[in-house]
Amino acid sequence: MNLKARITRTGAILLGKYVACDGFDEQQPIRVVTHVHADHMLGLRESLKKCEMVLMSEATRDLIDVLKSPLFLMAGNVKTLPYKEPFEYKNEKITFYPADHILGSTQVLVEDQEGERILYTSDFRLPNTPIIRSDILVIEATYGSPRCIRNFEQKAESVLVDLVDRGLCEGPVYLFGYHGKIQEVMEILWKNNIRVPFIVPEKVFHVCKVYEKHNKKLGRYWLARSEYAKELRSKKEPFVAFYHMAARRRFIKEKAYKIFVSGWQFQEPIRQVNEKGFVIAISDHSDFEGLIEYVRKSKPKLVLTDNYRIGHAKILAKEIEKRLGIRAIAVPPTKPKKK
């Protein structure tokens, strides 16, 4: 295998001679954090202690400050890079490009001394992610199976807005998602004139403040523990409450509309799970067709599909070879067992 790019069994994406993305590798002096989702911050504490430098976007740094603590990143030498501004380290050049996934998400391009372009997409969504030309491409494979195709992306937004409207006619609506997805839904609802109060717990509140700092419009929201939020609840007045998916079991007994936002749905934009429970198919990853389109337009000579993180890396590699005639390998060869 071409050793200019590898994915280790601990989830680090190695690019060129010096860079490890989204995981710690003791041989690499540079660590890159592409975004704040947990499977892309693997080994970050160790990277801060042992790496010469940890690179990330400014928005990613701001989000880590609220999701961890303002002191967390002070354990290492952290440098923020603007998009499209090359950073030179020894005989290689590192450039960040935006990825439409979560605020601050970054694609990473390493150009080596032979002029080869080694690119890691991290997680992304088309059409709002720029496609970067590469010689060696490391690509995510979350929806890497031909079964993972959505033909209703725009329809899902209108279905979401209609469902929230319907729920608000009966009282509060509870919405569950992950960081980034929550804020995207807040943007969608605000853009579509849902003007009831938004209620959020403390961590979501602080994540929202970072989004607003970076020019995102999320509407008017209040802390769930505020007196105003308590009053709304006691009077059963309409509001939309946004909680992390991990908190959903706390609200099982709530007799209100509950909406779960998930990308793992491909047949229809909405699925009803019980009388007032619904799954809406809004994803921050490209589907199978988007992944294939990225590879086609990037024009690499070799593709590595990420077989460490959840997804269909082996299937995607086979489909790339069959459809595009480009050599593709799922790496690592077998998925590590998660502890």
C-alpha positions as CSV (number, residue, x, y, z in Angstrom):
1,M,0.0,0.0,0.0
2,N,1.1,3.6,-0.7
3,L,2.4,4.7,2.7
4,K,1.7,8.4,2.0
5,A,-1.7,7.8,3.5
6,R,-2.9,5.2,6.1
7,I,-5.6,4.7,8.7
8,T,-4.3,3.1,11.9
9,R,-6.2,0.6,14.1
10,T,-6.7,3.4,16.6
11,G,-8.5,5.6,14.1
12,A,-5.8,8.1,13.1
13,I,-5.7,9.1,9.5
14,L,-2.1,9.6,8.5
15,L,-1.3,12.0,5.6
16,G,2.2,12.5,4.3
17,K,5.2,12.3,6.7
18,Y,3.9,14.4,9.6
19,V,0.2,14.7,9.9
20,A,-2.3,12.5,11.9
21,C,-6.0,13.5,11.6
22,D,-8.7,12.6,14.1
23,G,-6.6,10.2,16.2
24,F,-3.3,10.1,18.0
25,D,-0.2,8.6,16.5
26,E,3.1,8.8,18.4
27,Q,5.2,9.0,15.2
28,Q,3.4,12.1,13.8
29,P,4.4,15.6,15.2
30,I,1.2,17.3,13.8
31,R,-2.3,16.4,15.0
32,V,-5.4,17.7,13.1
33,V,-8.9,17.8,14.6
34,T,-11.3,18.0,11.7
35,H,-14.4,18.6,13.9
36,V,-15.8,18.0,17.4
37,H,-17.7,14.8,17.0
38,A,-16.3,12.2,19.4
39,D,-15.1,9.7,16.8
40,H,-12.9,12.4,15.4
41,M,-11.4,13.6,18.7
42,L,-9.9,10.3,19.6
43,G,-6.7,10.5,21.7
44,L,-6.8,14.3,21.7
45,R,-5.7,14.6,25.3
46,E,-2.6,12.5,24.5
47,S,-2.0,14.6,21.3
48,L,-2.0,17.8,23.3
49,K,0.6,16.4,25.6
50,K,2.9,14.7,23.0
51,C,2.4,16.3,19.6
52,E,4.5,19.3,18.5
53,M,1.3,21.1,17.3
54,V,-2.5,20.5,17.2
55,L,-4.2,22.2,14.3
56,M,-8.0,22.9,13.9
57,S,-10.3,25.6,12.7
58,E,-11.2,28.5,14.9
59,A,-14.8,27.3,15.2
60,T,-13.7,23.8,16.2
61,R,-11.5,25.4,19.0
62,D,-14.5,27.4,20.2
63,L,-16.7,24.3,20.3
64,I,-14.1,22.3,22.2
65,D,-13.9,25.1,24.7
66,V,-17.6,24.7,25.5
67,L,-17.9,20.9,25.1
68,K,-14.8,20.2,27.2
69,S,-13.6,23.3,29.1
70,P,-11.7,26.4,28.3
71,L,-8.7,24.8,30.0
72,F,-8.7,21.6,28.0
73,L,-6.8,22.9,25.0
74,M,-4.3,24.8,27.1
75,A,-2.5,21.4,27.7
76,G,-0.9,21.7,24.3
77,N,0.3,23.9,21.5
78,V,-3.0,24.6,19.5
79,K,-2.9,26.6,16.3
80,T,-6.1,27.6,14.3
81,L,-5.9,27.7,10.5
82,P,-8.2,29.7,8.3
83,Y,-9.6,27.8,5.3
84,K,-7.6,27.9,2.1
85,E,-4.5,29.4,3.7
86,P,-1.5,27.0,3.4
87,F,0.6,26.2,6.4
88,E,4.1,24.9,5.7
89,Y,5.8,22.4,8.0
90,K,9.2,21.3,6.9
91,N,8.9,20.1,3.3
92,E,5.1,19.7,3.2
93,K,2.2,22.0,3.0
94,I,-1.1,21.7,4.9
95,T,-4.3,23.4,3.8
96,F,-7.8,23.3,5.3
97,Y,-10.9,23.4,3.2
98,P,-14.5,23.7,4.5
99,A,-16.8,20.7,4.8
100,D,-20.5,21.0,5.2
101,H,-21.1,18.8,8.2
102,I,-20.9,20.6,11.6
103,L,-19.7,24.1,12.3
104,G,-15.9,24.2,11.9
105,S,-15.6,21.0,9.9
106,T,-12.5,20.7,7.8
107,Q,-11.1,18.8,4.9
108,V,-7.3,18.4,5.1
109,L,-5.0,18.6,2.1
110,V,-1.3,17.7,2.4
111,E,1.0,18.5,-0.5
112,D,4.4,16.7,-0.2
113,Q,7.8,17.5,-1.7
114,E,7.0,15.3,-4.8
115,G,4.0,17.5,-5.5
116,E,1.5,14.7,-4.6
117,R,-1.8,15.9,-3.2
118,I,-3.0,13.7,-0.3
119,L,-6.5,14.6,0.8
120,Y,-8.8,13.6,3.7
121,T,-12.4,14.6,3.4
122,S,-13.4,13.8,7.0
123,D,-17.3,13.9,7.2
124,F,-19.0,16.0,4.6
125,R,-22.2,16.6,2.7
126,L,-22.7,17.7,-0.9
127,P,-23.5,20.0,-2.6
128,N,-22.1,22.6,-0.2
129,T,-18.7,21.0,0.3
130,P,-16.1,22.0,-2.2
131,I,-14.6,19.0,-4.1
132,I,-10.8,19.2,-4.0
133,R,-8.6,17.5,-6.6
134,S,-6.3,14.8,-5.1
135,D,-3.8,12.1,-6.0
136,I,-4.5,10.1,-2.9
137,L,-8.0,10.4,-1.4
138,V,-9.1,9.3,2.1
139,I,-12.8,9.5,2.3
140,E,-15.5,8.8,4.9
141,A,-17.8,5.9,4.2
142,T,-20.8,6.4,6.5
143,Y,-23.4,5.9,3.8
144,G,-21.1,3.9,1.5
145,S,-23.6,1.3,0.3
146,P,-25.8,1.7,-2.8
147,R,-28.7,1.1,-0.4
148,C,-28.0,4.4,1.3
149,I,-29.5,6.8,-1.2
150,R,-31.9,9.7,-0.4
151,N,-34.0,11.3,-3.1
152,F,-35.9,13.6,-0.8
153,E,-33.3,15.9,0.9
154,Q,-35.2,19.2,0.3
155,K,-38.6,17.5,1.0
156,A,-37.3,16.5,4.5
157,E,-37.0,20.1,5.6
158,S,-40.6,20.9,4.6
159,V,-41.9,17.7,6.3
160,L,-40.0,18.7,9.5
161,V,-41.5,22.2,9.5
162,D,-45.0,20.9,8.9
163,L,-44.7,18.3,11.6
164,V,-43.4,20.8,14.2
165,D,-46.3,23.1,13.2
166,R,-48.8,20.3,13.8
167,G,-47.3,19.4,17.1
168,L,-47.3,23.0,18.3
169,C,-51.1,23.1,17.8
170,E,-51.3,20.6,20.7
171,G,-48.5,22.1,22.9
172,P,-44.8,21.6,23.3
173,V,-42.6,19.7,20.8
174,Y,-39.4,17.9,21.9
175,L,-36.7,17.4,19.3
176,F,-33.6,15.2,19.8
177,G,-30.4,15.1,17.8
178,Y,-26.6,15.5,18.1
179,H,-24.5,18.6,18.4
180,G,-24.5,20.3,15.0
181,K,-27.7,18.6,13.9
182,I,-29.7,20.4,16.7
183,Q,-28.4,23.8,15.5
184,E,-29.1,23.0,11.9
185,V,-32.7,22.2,12.8
186,M,-33.0,25.4,14.8
187,E,-31.8,27.3,11.7
188,I,-34.4,25.5,9.5
189,L,-37.3,26.2,11.9
190,W,-36.3,29.9,12.3
191,K,-35.9,30.3,8.6
192,N,-39.3,28.9,8.1
193,N,-41.0,31.3,10.6
194,I,-41.4,29.0,13.5
195,R,-41.5,31.8,16.1
196,V,-42.3,30.0,19.4
197,P,-39.7,30.0,22.1
198,F,-36.8,27.5,21.7
199,I,-35.8,25.8,25.0
200,V,-32.3,24.2,25.4
201,P,-30.2,22.6,28.2
202,E,-27.0,24.3,29.2
203,K,-24.5,22.5,27.0
204,V,-26.7,23.0,23.9
205,F,-27.1,26.6,24.9
206,H,-23.3,27.2,24.9
207,V,-22.9,25.4,21.6
208,C,-25.6,27.7,20.2
209,K,-23.7,30.7,21.3
210,V,-20.6,29.5,19.4
211,Y,-22.8,29.1,16.3
212,E,-24.0,32.6,16.7
213,K,-20.5,33.9,17.1
214,H,-19.8,32.4,13.7
215,N,-22.8,34.1,12.1
216,K,-25.4,31.4,12.3
217,K,-29.0,32.5,12.9
218,L,-30.7,30.1,15.3
219,G,-33.7,32.1,16.6
220,R,-34.6,33.0,20.2
221,Y,-33.7,30.4,22.8
222,W,-33.8,30.1,26.5
223,L,-32.1,27.9,29.0
224,A,-34.3,24.9,30.1
225,R,-33.6,25.8,33.8
226,S,-34.7,29.4,33.4
227,E,-37.8,30.7,35.1
228,Y,-39.3,31.5,31.7
229,A,-38.9,28.0,30.5
230,K,-40.4,26.6,33.8
231,E,-43.4,28.9,33.3
232,L,-43.9,27.7,29.7
233,R,-43.9,24.1,30.9
234,S,-46.3,24.7,33.8
235,K,-48.8,26.4,31.5
236,K,-48.2,23.8,28.7
237,E,-47.7,26.6,26.2
238,P,-46.2,25.9,22.8
239,F,-42.4,25.8,22.6
240,V,-39.8,23.6,20.9
241,A,-37.3,22.0,23.2
242,F,-34.0,20.7,21.8
243,Y,-32.1,18.0,23.6
244,H,-29.1,15.8,22.8
245,M,-30.1,12.3,21.5
246,A,-28.5,10.8,24.6
247,A,-31.2,12.5,26.8
248,R,-34.2,11.1,24.9
249,R,-35.1,8.4,27.6
250,R,-35.7,11.1,30.2
251,F,-38.7,12.3,28.2
252,I,-40.5,9.0,27.5
253,K,-43.5,9.9,29.6
254,E,-43.9,13.3,28.1
255,K,-47.3,13.4,26.3
256,A,-46.0,15.6,23.5
257,Y,-44.7,15.3,19.9
258,K,-41.2,13.9,20.0
259,I,-39.1,14.2,16.9
260,F,-35.8,12.3,16.4
261,V,-33.4,13.6,13.7
262,S,-31.4,10.8,12.0
263,G,-29.7,10.2,8.7
264,W,-30.2,6.5,8.9
265,Q,-33.4,6.6,6.9
266,F,-33.6,6.3,3.1
267,Q,-37.0,5.3,1.9
268,E,-39.1,8.3,3.1
269,P,-38.3,11.6,4.8
270,I,-40.5,10.7,7.9
271,R,-41.2,7.5,9.8
272,Q,-43.8,7.3,12.6
273,V,-42.6,5.2,15.6
274,N,-45.6,5.6,17.9
275,E,-48.6,7.9,18.3
276,K,-46.5,11.1,18.8
277,G,-43.0,9.9,18.0
278,F,-41.4,10.5,14.6
279,V,-38.0,10.1,12.9
280,I,-37.1,12.7,10.4
281,A,-34.3,11.9,7.8
282,I,-32.1,15.0,7.9
283,S,-28.4,14.0,7.6
284,D,-25.1,15.9,7.8
285,H,-23.4,13.2,5.7
286,S,-23.5,12.7,1.9
287,D,-25.4,9.6,0.8
288,F,-23.8,7.0,-1.5
289,E,-24.3,9.0,-4.6
290,G,-22.6,12.0,-3.0
291,L,-19.6,9.9,-2.0
292,I,-19.2,8.5,-5.5
293,E,-19.6,12.0,-7.0
294,Y,-16.8,13.3,-4.7
295,V,-14.4,10.6,-5.9
296,R,-15.3,11.1,-9.5
297,K,-14.7,14.8,-9.5
298,S,-11.6,14.7,-7.2
299,K,-9.9,12.4,-9.7
300,P,-7.5,10.5,-7.4
301,K,-5.3,7.6,-8.4
302,L,-5.9,5.8,-5.1
303,V,-8.8,5.9,-2.6
304,L,-8.7,4.8,1.0
305,T,-12.2,4.4,2.5
306,D,-12.4,4.8,6.3
307,N,-13.1,1.4,7.8
308,Y,-12.5,2.5,11.4
309,R,-15.6,4.6,11.9
310,I,-19.2,3.4,11.4
311,G,-20.2,2.9,7.8
312,H,-19.8,0.7,4.7
313,A,-16.1,1.2,3.8
314,K,-15.6,-2.2,2.1
315,I,-18.7,-1.9,0.0
316,L,-17.8,1.7,-1.0
317,A,-14.2,0.6,-2.1
318,K,-15.7,-2.1,-4.3
319,E,-18.2,0.3,-5.8
320,I,-15.5,2.9,-6.6
321,E,-13.4,0.3,-8.4
322,K,-16.4,-1.1,-10.3
323,R,-18.0,2.2,-11.3
324,L,-15.0,4.5,-11.7
325,G,-12.1,2.2,-12.4
326,I,-10.1,3.8,-9.5
327,R,-8.1,1.6,-7.1
328,A,-9.8,1.7,-3.7
329,I,-9.0,0.0,-0.4
330,A,-10.9,-0.2,2.9
331,V,-8.5,0.6,5.7
332,P,-7.9,-0.8,8.2
333,P,-8.7,-4.2,6.6
334,T,-11.0,-5.2,9.5
335,K,-13.0,-3.0,11.7
336,P,-11.4,-2.8,15.2
337,K,-13.5,-4.1,18.1
338,K,-14.7,-1.1,20.1
339,K,-14.0,-1.4,23.8
